[in-house]
Amino acid sequence: MKRNRWIAASLIAALSASIAACSSSGTNSAAEGEPNATGAADNQAADAGSTGDGKVVEVTYWHMWTSDWKKLIDSLVDEFNKSHPGIHVNALSITGDANAKFLTAQAGGDPPDVMTQWNQIIPSWAKKGAIASLDPYIQADAPDMEAWMYPTVRDIGKYDGHMYAIPFSMNSFAMYYNKEILTEAGFDPEKPPKTIEELDAMQDKLWQTDSRGFIQRVGYMPSGLTMWTPSFGGKWADPDGNPTATDPNNLKTLEWFQSYAKKFDPKKVAAFNKSMSSNVNSAWPFLSGKQVFAMDGMWRLEDLKNYAPDLKYGIMPLPYPEGSGKENATWVNGNFNIIPEKAKHPKEAWEFILWLTGYHNEDWAARMLTKGGWIPPSPLITEKQAYQDFINEIPARKTFVELLGSPNAQITPVIPVQQYYWDRAAKAEESVMTANKDPREALENLQKEVEAEIAKEK
C-alpha cells in the first residue's frame, strides 16, 4: 500500500499523505487446488515453473514494504510458493533508496527477477531499457488484459504504446475527518465540508495550542500539491506529454496552500511535525486526534480498525473550489510489478506477476486485496462477493473504490521525467510553504527545471 511519499523535512513531513503505504491484518490461504492466475491447476503451475529436471526455480522478488505490510507480502509469497511447487519466490524488503539499488543491480547484471514499484519511475526505466516490455507475455497468456483493467490503471503501466508494469493493488485518496472533534466544536458531524471554502472556515476553528503557543492539534494543513490539483482542475501535462506546471489551476492550488502557511506559523508547525516521529500504522496522528482532517488512502481504514476501533470518523471526497473545482476528484497510484531486462528467470517472474494481479483468478484476488485494504486493478474483482462483503463491512470503503473510476481521477503524466517532475513539484511546494516563495515563481521555476530535464533526456 501503500507506499507512496510526500514527506519532506519541513511541515510537509508528518501531514503528507502516505502514498505508498498499505496496511494488513491477518492472512487467509487459498483453498487447496484453487486455480492459479492463468486458470491452470496447481500441478500445471508447477510444471510451468520447473526447470524440467525436477529442480525448483528460485525467483528473487524485491519490494519496499516494511512493518505490517511486509508481513502481508510475506504471507502472499508463502501462499504462491505452496501453490506453485516448481517455483520458489524469495521476497526481500529493500529499504533506503530502492531505485538506486535497482539500477546498480541491473547495471551489474544481477537484478531481481521481479520488483514491486510504486514510485513514478516506470517510463524512465522503460526508456533506459532497464525493464522489459511485458507485451509478449500478455499476448501469449492474457490477451484481454487491458480491457480487464480499469482504464486509469492500464494507463499508469503503459509507456510509448507498450505495457511495462502490471498492477495488483491500487490507491485513490480522500479526506478523513474526526466526527467526535467536529461535534465538540459545535459542527454537525454528518455535514462535512464539500468545498474548499467550507473546509477553510471549519478547520480554522479546530486548531489547538498550549500556553506557550505550541501546536497540540491541527485542523488541516494542506500538503501533497500534485494530489490536490485534480480537485482544482489542474493539469501537469498536455496530451502530447509536454509539462504544464504553470497551469492556472495548479497556481490556484499552490496559492491556497500558501494561504495556510500565512495563517499558521511554519516554525511551530515544523516543531509539531517533529514531535511525531512516524505516521506509520498505529503512529498515524489522525488516530490520536492530533489531526482533525487527513487526506489519505483506503488502507488507513485498516489502521483505524486495528488501532482505534472506537474512533468515530467519516470519509468524504476531497473538497473543491466553489464554481471552478472538480467534484469526486482524486490522484491515483498503485503497486506495480516489473521484470528487469536482465532478469534471470523472467518466465517464472511473469507467472508470479499474473498470479498476484488476480487475472482470471478474481475470486482469490477479491479475498487477497481485503487483507491490505487495497482497491482492485479490475472491476471484475471489485464485483466479486468477497470484495463486496469487504466494502459493506465498512461502507466508507465504497468512496475510495468509486473514486478510482471517477472521470476526475488523475494519474501522474506518463513521461520519462515523471519521477523527477513529481520530486521537483514537491520541492516547489516546500519552497512556498516554508520559505514564503511566490507560488507563481515557484511553478515557473518548476516548468523550466522539467523542460531542462527533458532536453537532457533527448
N, C-alpha and C positions, 0 to 999 in steps of 0.2 A: 502498500500500500502502500502506501503507501506510498522512497518517497523522497522525489519532491517537495535544495529548498531555498526559500526566500529569506533565509536567516542571515542577517548581517550583524556586525558587532555593535551597531547602534540600536535605535529604537525599533528598527525593523525586526530585530532578533526574535524575542520571545513571542511577539504578536503576529509573526508571519504565519501564513497557512502552511500546514505540513504537507507539501505537495506529494511527496513520495511515501509518506508513512502509511502503514496499513496494520491493523491490529487483529488479533486472533483469540479464540477461546475454544479449546478442545479440538479433537480430531475424530473423524469417522472414516473408517476404511471402507473401500468399495466392496460390494458383495463378491464372494468368491465366484470366479468365472465370468465376471462382468466384462463386456466387450471393451477393447481399448479405443483410442480416438479414431482409428480408421475403420472401426466396426469389426475388426478381427478378434478372434478369441485369444485368450492368454497364450496358448501354445503357439499360435501363429505369430504373436508378437515376439515370443522367444526365438522362433526360427528366424524372424527378420533381424533380430539383434545379434544372433550367433555368428561367430566367425566361420562356421562350417566345420570346425574341428573340435567343437564342444567347448571351446573357451568362451568366457564371458567378456564382452566388450566393455572396457572401463571408460565412462564418459565423464569428463571434467565439466562441472557446472559452476559458474560464478554468479553470485547475486550480491546485493548490497544491503539486505535486511539485517537488523540486529534485534535484540530484546525479544519480546513476544512474537514478533513477526518471523524471526529466524526459526523459532520453534515450529511455527506453522509450515514454513517452507521445508524444513527437515522432515516433517511428517508427510508432506506430499511426495517428497523424493523417496521416502521409505515405501510409500504406497506404490509408486511407479516400479520400484525395484522388485517388490514382491509379485507384481502382476506381469513383469517383463523379465523373466529369469535369464534371458540371453543378453541383457544389458544391465550394467550396474552404474548408476549415476552417483558421482561423488560431489556433494554440494559444499561449496566454500563461500563463506561470507567475507567479502572484500571490503575492508574499511579504509578510510583515508581517501585519497584521490584514485578512485576506481578507473576513471577514464585514462589517466596517465599509465596506470599499471597495465591496463588492457593493451594500449598502444605499444608499450615496451615489450610485453609478451608477444604480441603479434609481430613486431619487428624482429624479435629474437627467434621466431619460428616455433614458439611454444605457447600459443594462446589456449584458452579453454576451448572446449568443443561447443559450448553454448553459454550464453550470458543473458541475464535479465537486465535491461536498461530502463530507466525512467527519465534520465536526463535527455535534453533536446539535442542529441548527438547523432541520430541515425543518418540524416543526409550528408553530414560531414564525413562520417566514416564510409558511407557508400561511395562518395565521390573519390575518396582516397584509396578505395579498393581494399579497405580493412575488413569489410564484412561481405558475405556472399549474397548474391541475389537468390531469393527463395522461389523464384518463378518456376524453375524446373521441377522442384518438389511439389509445388502447388498444382502444376499442370498434370503431374502424374498421380497425385493422391487426393487433391482437394480442388478440383476444377471450379467448383462453385463457391470457393472461399470468400471472394469479395462480396458476392451477393448475400452470403451468410452473415457477414458482419454489419454492424451499424455503419452508415456512411462516414460519420466522423471518425470512427475507429479505423476504418480502412485507410483513410487519407493520411493518418499520422504515420503509418508504416511504409508509405509509398514515397519513392523519390525517382524523378526522371522516368516515370512510367513503369517502374519495376518495384516489386514488393521486397523489402529488406528486413522487415520485422513483423512478427505475429504477436498479437496481444493475448493475454489470458485474464487480465482484470483491468477495469477502467475506473477513473475517478471523475466526478464532477464536484462543484463546490457551491455551497450555500451558506446561509447565516444561521448560526446557533444563537439562541438568546435564553437568558435565565428568567423564567417566569416568576420565581419567588422574589427576586430583587425588583422586578418591574412592579409586582404587587405592593411590596413595601414602599416603593417610591410613589405610589398612587396612580400607576398606569394600569390599564386593562391588559392583562397578560395574553388575552385572546385576540388582541388587536395590535400586533407588532407593526413597526413602520414599513410601509410599502415603498416609499420614495426616499431619496437622499435627504430631502428637506425634512421629512418626518424623523429620519434617523438622527440627523444633526440635532434637532430640537430635543429629542428624547434622551440621547446619550449624554448630552451636556449636563444633565441633572443627576447622573449616576456615578460620577467620579467621587472618590473619597480620598482625603489626605489626613495625615496625623497632625499633631500640634506643631511639628517642625516644618510642615508643608510637604513632607514626603508622600508620594502616591501610595495608597493602600489598595485602591481598586480603580480599574479603568472601565469607562463606559464602552467606548470603542476608539481605537486608533487605527486609521487606515494603513494598510500595508499590502504589498503584492500588487504593484501598479498594473502589470500585464494581466492579472486575474480580475481586476475591476473594470478595465476598459471595455469589455463586452457590454456591460450594463450602461455605459455612456455612449455606446455606438462607435467606439474607436476601432481603427484598423491599423495593423502593423506592417502590412504588405499589400501591394496591388495584385491583380490577377496574374501578372507576369513574374511575380516574385520580387519585385523591387521594393525596398523598405520605405515605409511611410510613417516614420517615427513622429513627424511633426503634424500628423493628422489632427484637425481641430478638436476632435472629441478625445484624443489622447491628452491634449493640452488641458481640456476641461477636467479630465480625471486628475491630472497632476496638480492642477490649481486647487481642486477640492482637497487633495492630500495636504497641500501646504496650508490651507485654512486651519487645519488641526494643529499643525506644527506651530502656528502663530498663537493658538489658544492655550496650548499646553506646553510647558517648559520642556524642551527636548532633553536637557541635562537631567531633569528629575525623572523623565520617562526612561532614560537610559539607566538610571540608578534602579528604577523599578524592575526593568528587564534583567539587570544583573543579579537582582535578588532571586530570580527564578533561573536556576542552573539548567533546567531542561523543560521541554514541553512534551516529552515522550510518555505515552500511556498514562499512568497514574499521576504524573507530574504536570499534565496539561493544566494551565492556570484556570481555564473555564470550570473545571471540576470543583475547585475550591472557592469559586465566587470572586476570584481576582479579576476576571473579565466578565462583563455582562453580555456583550455581543462578541462573537468569534466566527470568522469565516474559516471553514474547513471542509473536509471531505466526509463521505458517509462512514468510513471506517471508525470515526470518532464515536459513533453510536455504540461501538463495541467497548470503548473506554468508559463511556457513561454506564453501560450495563454492568461492566465488571468492577468499576471503582467508585461509582456514585449512583447506585441503583435507585436511591430515593430522591435524587435531584429532579425538580420539576423544570423542564426546559421545552423549548419549541424550536421548530425549523421553518425557515422561510427562504424563498429565492432572494438573491441579492437585491437590495433596493436600487432604484434607478432614478435619474433626474426627471423631475416633472416636465412633461412636454416633449423633451428630446431624447429621453432614455429608452432602453430596451427591456421589456419585461421578460422574465424567465431566461435571463442571460447567464452564461457561465463559461469558465475556461475548462477545457477537458484535457486530461493527460492520462497516462496509464502505465502499466508494466508490460514491456515488450521483450520478446526473446529474439535473439540474433544468433547467427552462426558465423564465426570468424572465417575469413577467406582461407586461412592456413589451418583450420581445424583438422585434427587427425581422424575424427570419426563423425563426419557431417551427416551421414545417413542415420546413425543412431541418435544424433542430436536432434534431427528432424522428427524422429519417432517420439522423442520426449516432448518437443515443442507442440506437436499436433495433439498429443495426449493431454497436455496441460491446458491448451486453449479450449478443449471441450468440443472440438469439431466433430459432428456426428456422434457425439457422446454427451448430449446435452443434459440427460438426467443426472449423470455423475457430476458434471460441471456445475449444475444448479446447486447441488449439495456442497461441493467444494468451496464455491465462492462465498457461501454464507459464513464460512469459518473466518474469513478475513474481512468481512463487511465490504466486499467489493461488488462492483457493478459488472455484469456480464458483457463480453465483447459482441454478443449476438442477441437479437431479440428472441431467437428460438430458445435460448437458455432462460431468458427472463420469463418467458411464458410457462416454463415448467412448474409443476405443482410445488416442488420443494422450494423453489425460489419465491413463488407467490406466497407460500406459507411464511417464509422468511420476511417478506415485506409486510405481511399482515401482523406479524408478531410485534413490530414497531412501525406503525403507519408512517412515521417520518421518513422512512427509507424510500417511500414512493416518490418524494420530492426529488431526491438525487437521481433516481432511475429515470424519471420523466425529463429531467434537465438534460440528460445525455442525448435525448432525441429532439431537443428544442431547436427551432430554426435560428435562435440567437446564441447557440453554443459555438464557441470558437476554439481552435487549436493554435498552437504556435506555428507561424508560417514555416512550411517545409522547404527550407533553403539551406545551402551548405553552411552558412554562417549562423545557423539557428541558435546554437548554444551561446556563441559569442554575443549575438543580438540580445538574448534574454539576460545574460550576465551584465552587459553594459546598461540595459534598461534598469536593472536593479540598482546599479551604481548611480544612474541618473536620479532615481527615486531617492536614494540615500543622500545625494548632494542637496536635494531640495528640502528634505525633512530634517537634516542635521546641520547643514551648512548654509541654509537660507538662500540657496541659489535660485535664480529666477526660473520658473518652470519652462518658459518658452526657450530660454537659453539652454537649459539642460537637454531639452528634446532636440534642439538644433545641433548641439554638440553630439548627441547620440546618433542623429542621422548621418553626420559627417564621419563618425567613427565606423559605423556599419558600412557605409559606402566605401571607405578606405579599405576595410577588411575584405569586402567583396572584390575590390580591384586587385588585392594581393592574391586572392584565391584563383584569379583567372590566369 
